[in-house]
Amino acid sequence: MKKNMGNLDRALRVLAAILFGVLYFTQMVTGTLGIVLVVLGAIFLATSMISFCPLYTIVGMNTCDNKGKNSHKHK
């Protein structure tokens, strides 16, 4: 499994997961929407930890910085 998530993407997902958790556990968001946010937050945390998002491969997206690749183009 090749990494396809950059550091900024990973950090934003962790922050979103924390926000979703806070909203749910402080009961600011409840019911079905609250459960959806908690599940989405768990997915965000999991994908951030492994630096891989399966959805990105489906849509051909990659936010991982490729240091060393094509570095000669940025001179």
C-alpha positions in Angstrom: 0.0 0.0 0.0 1.6 3.2 -1.2 1.2 6.4 0.8 -1.1 8.9 -0.8 -1.7 11.5 1.9 0.6 14.4 2.8 1.2 15.9 6.2 -1.2 18.8 5.9 -4.0 16.4 4.7 -3.3 14.1 7.7 -3.3 17.0 10.2 -6.5 18.3 8.9 -8.2 14.9 9.1 -7.0 14.5 12.7 -8.3 18.0 13.6 -11.7 17.2 12.0 -11.9 13.9 13.9 -11.2 15.7 17.1 -13.9 18.3 16.3 -16.4 15.5 15.4 -15.7 13.7 18.7 -16.1 16.9 20.7 -19.4 17.7 19.0 -20.7 14.3 19.7 -19.5 13.7 23.2 -20.6 17.2 24.4 -24.0 16.3 22.9 -23.9 19.4 20.6 -24.7 16.9 17.7 -26.8 13.9 18.5 -28.8 11.2 16.8 -28.0 9.8 13.4 -25.8 12.8 12.4 -23.8 12.4 15.6 -23.2 8.7 14.8 -22.2 9.5 11.3 -19.7 12.1 12.5 -18.1 9.7 15.0 -17.8 7.0 12.3 -16.4 9.5 9.8 -13.9 10.8 12.5 -12.8 7.2 13.2 -12.2 6.7 9.4 -10.3 10.0 9.3 -8.1 8.9 12.2 -7.4 5.5 10.7 -6.5 6.8 7.3 -4.3 9.5 8.9 -2.4 6.9 10.9 -1.6 4.8 7.8 -1.2 7.8 5.4 -3.4 6.0 2.9 -6.9 6.9 1.7 -8.6 4.2 -0.5 -10.9 6.8 -1.9 -7.9 8.8 -3.2 -6.8 5.8 -5.3 -10.3 5.5 -6.8 -10.3 9.1 -7.9 -6.6 9.3 -8.7 -5.7 11.8 -6.0 -2.4 12.1 -4.1 -1.6 14.8 -1.6 1.7 13.2 -0.5 4.7 15.4 -1.3 7.1 13.5 -3.5 10.4 14.8 -2.4 13.1 13.7 -4.8 10.8 13.0 -7.6 11.0 15.6 -10.4 12.9 17.9 -8.0 14.9 19.1 -11.0 11.8 20.9 -12.3 11.7 23.3 -9.3 15.1 24.9 -9.9 
